[in-house]
Amino acid sequence: MDFDAFLKIIPNVVKEILPAENAHNKMAPPERIQLMKHFNLENLNPREAAVMMLFYPKNNQTHLVLIKRTSYNGVHSSQIAFPGGKVEHSDADYSATALRETFEEIGIEPNAIDVIRSFTSVYIPPSNFMVYPFFAISNQELDFVLDAHEVAGIIEFPLVNFLDDAILVNKIMDTSYSKSIEVPAFKIEDYYVWGATAMMLSELKDVIKRVI
């Protein structure tokens, strides 16, 4: 989809009722769905984070940026994710967190990003984080400057590919929930995107498909 056409659907994205858990559960590992039935989030006091679902033009075609996290001793090592990170006391709100972290991780200035709306938060049991995603656009082609400590690379993902259901797959993998289980995933280039990021992508995809 060319970027001018994409901009025309933005008002409908703003008005659309979010599918929330109905969309999330399409891409949630079955073990997670069972686990969440027994969780009381109020008792867990989760940490908080925010991420940016950032669309922008590249050769006038609409793209979405994802990052590959660096390898480290943690549950999200080397995973594909949205740019973002944990809330700091200095952040005015969750969208400010997403803007700050996007600048820190991939070098996009906050004044180059228009935050359009929030999407449904996702709880991540292995790290005890509640993550708040934001739908945003930049009207210009982007030059990324990566924080080498946190970001190993980026994926510039065309919207037309994102909307193609052929990228929806099932993958046998080891997760925090169990070993060698089948989980739903998005196959993006040579990467498999699963878990919380896939759940957020699922809601994002459902909303865009409804309004185009």
N, C-alpha and C positions, 0 to 999 in steps of 0.2 A: 504494500500500500504506500503510495507516495505521501509525503509528509503533509502537503496541503490538504489532502483528503482526510488524513488522520486528525488534523486540527479541527475539522468540521464536526467530528463525533465527540469532541471533548465535552460540550454542554450536556450531551446525553449520558456520558460517563458520570458526570456530576450528579445527575438526577437518578441514576439507576440504583435500585435497592440491591444491596450486596447479598450474594447467596451464602456467604459466611460458611458455616460448618458443612452445608450440603456440598459446597465446592471443595472445601478442605479435605473432606473424607474420601473424595475420589482418589486422592494422591497420598493418603495417610497409610503407613504400614498397618496391617491388621492388628498387630500386637499393640501398637500405640492406641488404636481406637478402644481396645479392651482395657488398657491401662488407664486411660482417661476417665473411664466410668467410675473409677474408685478414687479419683483425685479430688481434693477440696483445695482449690487454688488459694483461698483466703488463709489457709493454714500453712501453705508452702512459702509465702512471702517471697515470690520470685523477684529476681533482678530484672531490670528493664533495658530494652534496646530498641532501636528504630532503624529501619532500612529504607532505601530509596529505589523505587521502581521507575527508572528514568528512561524516557523515550526522547529521541532526538533524530534529526535528519542526517543521513550519510548518502551522498550522491542523490539527494532528494527522496530517498527511500527511508521509511520509518524503521528505526532500530531500537533495541533495548540492550542496555549494558549489564553484564554480569561479571563477577570477579572470581578468580581462582585463589583461594586462600593459601598462604604459605604452609609448609609442613611444620608442625609444632606438636608438643606433647599436650594434646587436648582433643575433645570429642569432635570438634569441627575442623580438624587439620585437613588441609588440601581439598576441602569441599568447594563446590561451586555455589555462589551465594549472590545476593544483592549487596551493593556497597552499603555499609552501615556499621553500627556498633552500639556499645552500651551508653546509657544516659549518664551525663555528668551533671553535677549540681549547678553548674553555670548555664546549662541549657534552659531556655525559656519554656520550651515545651518539647513534645516528641518530634515534631517536624524540624525544630531547630537541631535536635540530635542528628536526624537523618542528613540535614544539610551540612552540618559540621563534619560528620564522619565521611560523607561523600567527598568533601574537599580534602580531608586528611588522607583518604585511601586512594583516590584516583585523580585528585587535583582539579576538580571542577568547582569554580567559585560559586558561592551561594547566589550571587546576583545574576548568574547565568541560568538559574533553575527557577521555574514556576511550579510551586507545589499546588496541585489541583485538589486533591482530597485524600483522606485517610482510607485505608482498607481494613479488613477485619484482623485483629491481632491473633497471633499464634503462640501457644505455649510450647516450650521445648523442654521435655522432662529431663533428658540427660544432663543439661547444663543449668536447669532451673531458671530459664529466661522467658519473659513475656516479650514478644517482638511486635512492634507496631510498624506496619508497612505504609508507605506513602506513594501515591501515584503522582508523577511529576513529568514535566516536559522541559526541554531546552529547545529554543528556536534556531539554534546554530549548530553547525558541525563542531564536534568536540575533539580537543587534543588532550589526551589523558597523560597524567604524570603520576606514576604509581609509587606508593609507599612500599619499598622493597621489604620492609619488616613484616608487613601484613598481607601484601598482595603479590602473588606470583605471576599473575597475568590477567588479561581481560578477554571476554567474549563479546563481540559486537554482533548481536543476534537480530536478524531481520524479522520484522513483525509478520511478514507473510509466512515465514518458516514456523514461527511460534503458533500461528493459527492452524497449521496443518496437523491433523490428528495422527499422522504417521509417526510423529515424534513421541507419542505415548507408548511406553513399553513396560514390561515387567522384567525385573533383573534380580538374579540370585546374588545376595551379598551379605556380608557381616554388618550388623548394626548394633547400636547400644541396647536394643531390645532382645536380640537373639542372634545366633550364628547361622549362616547359610539359609536365610529366609528369602522368600520372594517378595519384593516390594515394588509398587508402582513408581515409575520414574519418567522424566522427560529425557530423551536422548538428544543432546545438543552438541553438534559436531562429534567429537570423540569422547564426550563426557556424559555421565549419567547424573541427573539432578533429582534428588529424592528428599524425603523428610520435609522439614519446615519450609524450605525454599520452594519445593515442588508444590506444597499445599498453597502457598501464597501465589505461585504462578497459576495454579488451577483457578483460583478465584479471579485473578486478573484476566485470564483467558475467557472464562465464562462471561464476565462483564463485557469485554470488548466484542465477543461474538454476538451478544444480545443487541448491541447498539450499532453495529455496522450494517 
